[in-house]
Amino acid sequence: MDRWLWAVRLTKTRPDAAAACRGGHVRVNDRPAKPATTVSPGDEVRARVGDTTRVVEVVRVIQKRVGAADATACFIDRTPAPPPEAAAPVARRDRGAGRPTKRERRVLDQFRAGKL
């Protein structure tokens, strides 16, 4: 399992993949997966990578790391789309307006902290 996660580039390194398996962040067909778990075509793999949970279906099993284009051919990504986030207005200054004053910097800091 850890070798396949690393080979298809779902994790950056193989130790990261093994740690995710040991930490319970990887499931194969809704069962917890150990690093030595074998995968076969048709299996559904859920792996929490960073802040997102990736859901992929195994198409081809590979043992060695391959190029990114070949790696994407080894699985079908079934990860649900993230919910749309409300676009926060971006505070912009006019070009050539110079450095913000102390008051303007305080207002920007409050805006960034979500207090405005």
N, C-alpha and C positions, 0 to 999 in steps of 0.2 A: 504494500500500500504506500509506504513512504517513498519508495523508489518511483512508483508511477506518478504520485503527486509532484515529485521533483522533475521527472522526465517530461511531463506535459506542461510544466511551468506554472502550476498553481501556487507553488511555494518557491521562494528564492533558492533555498538550500535544502539538501536532504536532511540535515539535522533539524531544520525548522519543521519539515514534514513529519519527522519522527516525534518531535516534541508535541506537535498538534495532535497526533494520534494518541500519544500517551496521556495528554491532557483532556481527552474526551471531546475534541473539537472536530473529529472526523467520524462520519457514520457511513456505512455501506448497507444499502437496502434497509435503512432504519435500525441498524444494529451498530453498537460502538465498534470501531475498528482499531486493531493494534497495528503497529508498524509492519508486522509480518503477515497481515491479512492479505490474501490473494484476491485480485479482482479479475473479472471476466467480462467480455462484451455483453452489454445489456444491463449491467449493474448501475444503480443510482448512487452517486457519491455526494454527500453533503459535507463540505469542509468550510469551517469558519477561518477565513484568511483576513487578518487585520480586523476591520470593523464590519466586513460584509460576510454573509454566508453564501458561498457558491454552491449551486446545485448543478451537477453535470452527470451526463449519462456516458458510460464507457463505450466507445465504439471499437477501439483497438488497444491492445495491451502492448506497451513497449517497455524495455528495460533500460535503454540508454537515452540520455538527453539528446534531443534533436532540435533542429531549428524551429523558430516560432511558428512558421507557416505549416510545417509538418506536425507540430505539437497540437495545433488547433484542429487538425483532422482526426485526432485520436479521441475526441470527446465532443458531445453536443451540449452546449451551455443552456441549461434550463433555469438559470437564475432569474427570479422575478425582477421586474424593473423597479428601481427605487421609487418611493412616492415623490411626487413633485413637491419641491420646496417653494415656499413663498419667496419670491425674489425681493430681497431687501433693497431699498434705494441706496445707491452708491453715492457717497458724499464726494463731490468733485469740486475742484477749484478752477477758476478761470485761468487759462494759460497766461503766464506773465503777471499773475496777481502777487507774486512774491511769497515770502515766508508767512505762514499764518501767525497772527498775533497770539499773545498768551491766552486771551479770552476765547479765541477761535479754537485753539488747541484743547482747552478744557471742554468746550462743547463737543469737539470731535471725539475726545476720550469718553465722554458720557454717552455719546451716540454708539460708539463701538462696544461699550460695556452693556448696552441695552437699557440704559436708564432714561433715554429720551424716546 
